[in-house]
């Protein structure tokens, strides 16, 4: 089943992203790889969750935030390729988690992003991954997600 069909079946709407707020492009293609810029949990450019995991933001909230950030990465990929059906494989997902001292559940937070990607792409969505704790993220975001995907031959 195609990624676009899975999204429809799951009732998931991929957002239209606002223009970047800094000096970068949303996604870059080189050969058959697309690198999606890091995304935070925003809707219409408005951050939906703010703070650090382990200090005011729960693992469950972080999980949902990572899922939303990954959805924004899919919007970047779709914006560049025209359709998520052009993706043959998700190669790598990197999750950065704003973490209070002593917080060590970054993998559980980033699972929100990984699970969304696997729901949308099935086996082709199983990816290599890093879940990294950091001191701060832009604008007080609790999580930022980056994505690398491979494009189908001829797309």
C-alpha positions as MATLAB code, in Angstrom:
seq = 'XXXXXXXXXXXXXXXXXXXXXXXXXXXXXXXXXXXXXXXXXXXXXXXXXXXXXXXXXXXXXXXXXXXXXXXXXXXXXXXXXXXXXXXXXXXXXXXXXXXXXXXXXXXXXXXXXXXXXXXXXXXXXXXXXXXXXXXXXXXXXXXXXXXXXXXXXXX';
ca = [
       0.000    0.000    0.000;
       1.252    3.481   -0.823;
       2.325    5.943    1.866;
      -0.284    8.456    0.707;
      -2.996    5.792    0.967;
      -1.827    4.786    4.450;
      -2.016    8.415    5.566;
      -5.580    8.639    4.289;
      -6.548    5.325    5.924;
      -5.020    6.482    9.227;
      -6.828    9.823    8.990;
      -3.541   11.710    9.165;
      -3.270   15.055    7.411;
       0.204   16.187    6.427;
       0.432   19.918    7.120;
       1.631   22.656    4.830;
       4.687   24.133    6.451;
       5.267   27.854    6.832;
       8.462   29.288    5.334;
      11.676   28.604    7.286;
      12.391   31.036   10.137;
      16.147   31.030    9.510;
      18.634   30.632    6.675;
      17.982   27.084    5.455;
      15.763   25.128    3.078;
      13.182   22.608    4.313;
      14.671   19.659    2.415;
      17.551   18.945    0.066;
      17.874   16.149   -2.452;
      21.190   14.732   -3.552;
      20.981   11.746   -5.863;
      18.333    9.431   -4.426;
      18.554   10.790   -0.873;
      16.420   13.538    0.655;
      17.562   15.212    3.852;
      14.695   16.874    5.724;
      15.707   19.761    7.977;
      15.026   19.428   11.680;
      11.428   20.085   12.661;
       9.860   20.882   16.003;
       6.280   20.182   17.133;
       4.564   23.104   15.444;
       1.217   23.619   13.793;
       1.028   26.582   11.440;
       4.388   27.762   12.730;
       3.204   27.798   16.365;
       5.052   25.602   18.840;
       2.524   23.249   20.487;
       4.676   22.117   23.436;
       7.425   24.032   25.196;
       9.927   22.935   27.830;
      12.254   20.125   28.807;
      11.656   16.476   29.323;
      12.071   15.625   32.965;
      11.192   19.202   33.989;
       7.596   20.042   33.141;
       7.173   17.931   29.983;
       6.173   14.286   30.481;
       7.424   11.376   28.384;
       3.894   11.048   26.961;
       3.834   14.733   25.941;
       7.303   14.349   24.443;
       6.187   11.249   22.541;
       3.273   13.199   21.006;
       5.580   16.157   20.260;
       8.057   13.874   18.460;
       5.199   12.439   16.388;
       4.105   15.941   15.352;
       7.686   16.955   14.526;
       8.050   13.834   12.347;
       4.812   14.709   10.571;
       6.334   18.100    9.794;
       9.385   16.303    8.353;
       7.050   14.336    6.097;
       5.589   17.653    4.954;
       9.094   18.784    3.984;
       9.724   15.588    2.033;
       6.336   15.752    0.307;
       6.922   19.435   -0.513;
      10.152   18.573   -2.298;
       9.031   15.348   -4.027;
       5.352   16.103   -4.609;
       4.224   12.828   -3.023;
       5.373   10.547   -0.243;
       4.842    7.674   -2.678;
       8.185    8.679   -4.227;
       9.917    7.452   -1.038;
      11.309    3.935   -1.334;
      12.808    3.747    2.160;
      13.279    5.779    5.297;
      16.999    5.575    5.984;
      17.586    7.455    9.233;
      15.713    9.408   11.865;
      17.506   11.571   14.400;
      15.714   12.895   17.442;
      17.016   15.636   19.711;
      15.306   15.839   23.094;
      15.624   18.914   25.347;
      16.426   17.152   28.604;
      16.624   18.231   32.217;
      19.638   16.925   34.158;
      19.201   13.249   34.927;
      16.566   12.605   32.242;
      17.475    9.462   30.300;
      14.310    8.401   28.475;
      15.137   10.004   25.122;
      14.479    6.738   23.225;
      10.915    6.563   24.603;
      10.283   10.144   23.481;
      11.700    9.638   19.977;
       9.592    6.489   19.619;
       6.708    8.863   18.861;
       8.436    9.829   15.626;
       9.640    6.329   14.779;
       6.206    4.805   15.249;
       4.573    7.391   12.971;
       7.138    6.728   10.237;
       6.576    2.978   10.465;
       2.775    3.451   10.379;
       3.057    5.484    7.182;
       5.726    3.489    5.316;
       5.347   -0.016    6.749;
       8.533   -2.099    6.534;
      10.154    0.580    4.351;
       9.775    2.900    7.348;
      12.001    0.827    9.632;
      15.048    3.047   10.002;
      18.369    3.600   11.691;
      18.032    6.087   14.534;
      19.656    8.206   17.208;
      17.867    9.683   20.227;
      20.041   12.425   21.697;
      19.549   14.467   24.856;
      20.448   18.146   24.525;
      20.403   21.149   26.868;
      18.247   23.438   24.703;
      16.361   23.474   21.404;
      15.142   26.434   19.324;
      12.338   28.524   20.847;
      12.054   26.208   23.862;
      10.927   23.173   21.840;
      11.117   19.873   23.720;
      12.061   17.826   20.646;
      13.439   18.229   17.127;
      13.349   15.500   14.474;
      15.458   15.087   11.314;
      14.781   12.573    8.567;
      16.730   11.037    5.675;
      14.778    9.136    3.026;
      15.660    7.322   -0.178;
      13.737    8.160   -3.351;
      12.400    5.487   -5.741;
      14.345    4.904   -8.974;
      13.072    7.260  -11.635;
      11.298    9.606   -9.210;
];
